[in-house]
């Protein structure tokens, strides 16, 4: 009798625990909230469900002024955890939060929306899991308070290249100054312009748009910024382009260091005087002026009437193509080819709205194929099972395309006639 009582008490406790743990869970990990501006912090969100998720969760973006929020490579990854003696499946999402300037900033609260299979039956349930707000502080290290702008990195080098001669120049001659900053441990997006903006008397500067390239290796961000300016001689020049100095904080040594590029001496003789001007040819000027006016009239007429007609025709053709069933089917084929579940399901729904219903068996098989893909990806299935499910879905969609391609009836399946003619003879 006593063993029966113990057994029933144990069963009641297990049932109570099971009833409490069937709701999806969200784990938020934010171990550090203080860093040097430009250095990322890691915020991790982990969603766990008792079954599996047929679709990826909808994550918040956390966009905040003065904070750079980015997703590193392989930001999302599947995971699992034992809860109450049962294995729960889930997905972990990793964010890199980087303060751009010193100060304290708040990452706003958000929500994670998740869809998962019910424990009993085949229903798909939905849940919204709240993400609490977080605080991030960017702190300038001691000894670097006077740096403007503040740049912190593991290594930084400044290289200067001069293309062309800078002395003994004549009027119209040119040369190019190239400054390249290579940096490790921080994104090159944090680098400010280093090239002097202007030349000086007799020397005109033509700066080009800077080129920044970023790379990532095992979570460490690095990159480069290249600035190029072309200088053209317009008169007599005797001077030097200024030296470039760039202060930065070394994260390895904890000290402020300086990278420099030497000044460039520039010398050019006075410009050569132009030869005596020839008398104007009035007839030639009139002919060229008349031709220019005629050309401008033709261009004006084309812009006034021709371009609107072309745009209208082009926009109409594009709109018809984007609304066609064939375009919707092409999007579905691309999504299935890439095995992109988040794009495949909306593409299939869009295509299904534009074509009649296929055979009942085909429609049911396609829905089952989507569920098999979700179960294999977010459940306990293997990569082989997921690949087989994708191939099966692709075959089924091709079958539906054949069945509905040349039909123009409604989506309702064929019904038997209301008054069938009986073949029985009285």
N, C-alpha and C positions, 0 to 999 in steps of 0.2 A: 504493500500500500504506500509506504514512504517513497519508494522508487517511482511510482506513478506520479505522486505529487511533484517530485523533483523534475521529472521529465516534462510535465505540463508547464511548470514555471519556466524552465529553459526554453521551451517552445514559444511561450508568450513573450519572453525577452527578445528572442531572435526575430519574431514577427514584428515587434515594436521597432527594433533597430532597422529592419528592412523597410518598414513603412516610412521611416524618417529619411532614408537615404535614396529614395527613388528620384528625387528632383535633381536636375543638373547642378553642377557646382562650378564656381569660378574661383581660381586661386590667383592672387595678385602678388607678384614678387618685385619689390623695389628696394634693394638692399642699401644703396647709397643715394643720397639726395643732394650732395654737395660736391662740386667739381670746379676745375679751372675752366674759364670760358674757352670753348673750342674743343673740349674733351668730352666724349659722350658718356652718358649713364645708361644702364640697361633696365628697361621696364619689361617684365614678362607677364603675360596673361595666359592662363591655362584653363581650358574648358573641358569638363569631364561629364560624361553621360553614362547611365547604366547599360545602355545597349550600343547603338551606333548612330552616327549622323549621316543621313543621305545627302546633305548639302553642306558646304563649308559654312562656318559661322560668319555673321556680318560683324566686322570689327570696327571700333571707333577710330577716327584719324588723329585726334588730339592736337589739331592745329592751334598754335598759341603764338602771339607776338613775342619776339626776342628769344624764341626757342626753335631750334631746328629738329624736326621729328622725321626720322627716316627709318626705312626697313632694310636691314642688312641682307646680304645674300642668304638664301634659305631661312628666311625669317619665320616661316611656319613649318612645323614638323609634327608628325603624329606622336602620341604618347599613350601611356596606360598607367593605371594605378589600382592597387588593391584597396577596396573600401568595404568594410563589413564582411570580409572573406570572399568578396566577388571582385572580378576584374572589370574595371570601368575603362572605356576607351575615351580618347580625347585628342585635342589639338592644342599645341602651345604656340603662342605668337610673341615674337621678340621685337621690341622697339628700341631704337637708339635716340635718347633725348640729350640734346647738346645746347647749353646756353650760349647765345651769340655774344652777349655783353655781360659785364658784372651786374649782379642784382639777384633778387629773389622773385621767382615767377611761379605761377600755379598752373599745373596741367588740369584742365577742366574735367569734371566727372563725365562719364559716358555710359554707354550700354553695349552689351554684346548680345546679339540676337542669334538664337540657336534653334535648329529643328532636329528632332531625334525620334527614333522608333520607340513606340510604347513597349512596356514589358510584356503585356498581354495583347494579342491580336496584331494587326498590321497597320494600326493608326500611326500617323506621324504627328507628334506633338510639337508645340512651339513654346519657347520661354525667353524672357528678357532678363539678363543678368546685369545688375548695376555695377559699374566700376567707380570706386571712390576717387575723389580729386587727390592729386599729389602735389607736393611742393618741391621745386628745384632751385638751388642757389648756385650762382656763379661767383666764385671768390678769386680775387687777384692775389697771387702769392706775395709774401713779404719781400720787399726790395724791388717789385715791379710796378708799384703804384703809379709812377710817373710816365709809364709807357703809353703812347698814343699814336697809332692804335696798338692794342694789346694783342700779341701773337705768342702762343705757347705751342712748342713742338718738340719732338725728340731730336730731329736734326733739321737744319736749314742752310742752304747754300745759295749765294747770289753770283751769277756768272754773267759777264758782259762780253758781247761780240760786236765789233765794228766792221761793217761791210763797205769797202771803198776807202779812198784816200780822204783825209781830213785837212790836209795842208796843201798849199800850192794850187788852189782851186781857182777856176774862172767863173764868170757869171753863168748861171744855169746848171752848174755841176751839183751833184748830190751824193750823199752817203747815208748809211742806215745804222742806227744804234739799236742793239737788241739786248734786253735784260731778261734773264730767265731765273726764276726763283723755284728751287726744288725743296719740297718740304715732306717730312714724315711724321706721322702721329696726329695729323689734323688735316681736314679737308682744305684744298687750295682755295675754296670759296671764301675762306676767312682772310685771305691776303688782300690788302689794300693796294691801289696803284702805287708804283715806285718810280715810274718814269717822270722826269720834269715835264711840265705841260707845255712850256713855250721855249722858243729859241731866243735869239737876241738880235740886235740891229744888223740887218744884212743877211740874216739866216732865218728862213721860214720853216716851221715844224709842221709835219703832216703825220699825226699819230694814227696807227691802225688799231682795230679792235683787239683787245687782249684775248689770248687763247688759254683757257684753263682745262687741264685734264686731271681726272681723279681715278685712282685705282684702290683696290682693297685686297689685302692678302691676310687671310686668317683673322679677320676682324680688325686689322690695323689699316687705317686710311692714310693714304699718301697721295702725292700728285705734284703738279708743276703749274706755273703761270708764266706765260711768255708775253712780253710787251715789246712792240716794235714801233719805232718812229723814223720816218724819212725826213732828212733835212736838205733843203734846197737853197743854194746860194743866190741871193738877189742883189747883192752889192758887196762893197769891200767889207771883209770880216777880219777881226783880230781879237780873239778871246778864247774861251774854253767853256764846254758844256759842264755843268757842275757835277761834283762827286755825289754818288747816291749812297745813303746810309740807311740800313734797316735793322732796327733793334728787335730782338725776340727773346723769349724766356725759354731756357733749356730745361725740359722736364726731367732729364736724367741728372743734371748737375745741380738744378735748383738755382741757377744764376742767370742774370741778364747778359746776353751776348749781342754782338753787332756784326752784321755782314755788310761789306762795302764794295762799291764799284768805282774805279778811279775816274777822275775828270778826263775830258777829251779836249785836247788843243785843236782849235779850228782856225785856219788862215786862208783868206781868199783875196785876190786882187780886185781892183775896181772893175765894174762891168764895162765891156767894150761898147763904144758908142755905135748906134745904128747908122748905116750909110744914108746918104741924102735920099729923101723920099722922091719917088717918081710921080709925075702928074697923074691925076685921077682920070680914068677912062669912063666918062659919063654914060656912053651908050652901053658899055658892058654892065655898068651898075644897074641901069634901067632894065636890061634884059633879065639879069639875075633877080632883081626885085620883083618883076612881073611873074617869073617862074615860081618864086617863093610864095607870092600871094596866091597863085593858082593851086599850088600844093597845099597850102594851109586851108583853102576853101574845100578841097577834096577831103582832107583829114577831118575838118569840122563837120561836113555832111555825113561822113561815115560814123563819127562819134555820136552825132545827133540822132540819126535814124538807123544806121546799120547795126551798131553795137546793141541797142535795146532789143532789136528783133533776134539777133543771134543769141543773146542772153536768155530771152524768153523761150526760144526753141530748145536751147541746151538745158535750161532748168526744168522744162516740161519733160524732156526725155529722161533726165536724171531722176525726177520724182517718180515717173512711171516705173523705171527700173528698180528703184529702192523699195517700191511698194509691191513688186511682183513676187509671185510664189517661187520663181526660179532663183531670185536673189536670196530670198529667205532660206531656200534649200542649200544654196552655196555656203551661207554662213553656218548652217548646221553641219555640212560636210567638213568645213574647216575646223570647227570645234571638236568633232569626233576624231579627225585626223590628229589634232594636237592633244586629244584626251583631256580637254579642259571642261570639267563638269560644270563649273560656274557659268560657262558660256553656252554649253550644249543644251541645257534644259530650257533657258529662255529662247534660244534659237529654234528648238523643236516646237515650243508653244506658238511662236510667231508664224512658223511655216504651217502648222496645223490649222491656224485660223484662216489661211488663204486657199486651202485645198479641201475637197470633199473628204468624208470619212473613208478610210480603207475598210477592208474586211474586219469584222469584230475580233477575230483571232489575232490579226496583225496589230491592232491597236492595243490589245491587252498585253501582247508579247513585248511591245516597245516599253510600256510602263514598267513591266517586270524587269526589263533590261536596265533601266535607269536605277531601280532599287538594288539590283545586283551590283552595279558599279559603286553605288554609295556604300553598300555593306562591305564590299571588298576594300575600298579606300579608307573608310573611317571606322570600320569594325575590325574584326580579327582575320580578314581574308588576306591572301597572299597576292604578290604582284602578278603572278601567273593567272590567278582567278580574275583579277581586274582586267588584264589584257584580253582574256577570253570574253569577258562581258562587253568590252568596248567593240571587239570584232563582231560579236553577235548583234549589238545595237546598230552598227554600221550596215550590216546585212539587212536587218529589219527595216531601217529607214529607206534603203534602196528598194526593198520590196514595196513599201508603201508608195514610194515615188512612182514605180511602174504601175501600181494599181490606180493611182489618182491622176496621172499626168495628163491623160486625154479625156478625162471626165469633166463635165461642166455642170453636173447636177448639184443639189444641195448636199449638206453634210449628213442628212438623215439617211440611214441605209434603206435599200429597196424594200417596200412593203408589198405583201400579196394583194391582188385586186380585191375590191370590196365585194363584188358579186361574181365570183369565179364561175365559169361555165362548166357545168358537170358533164362528164363523159358517159355517165350512166344513162342508158335508154330505158324509159319506163315501158 
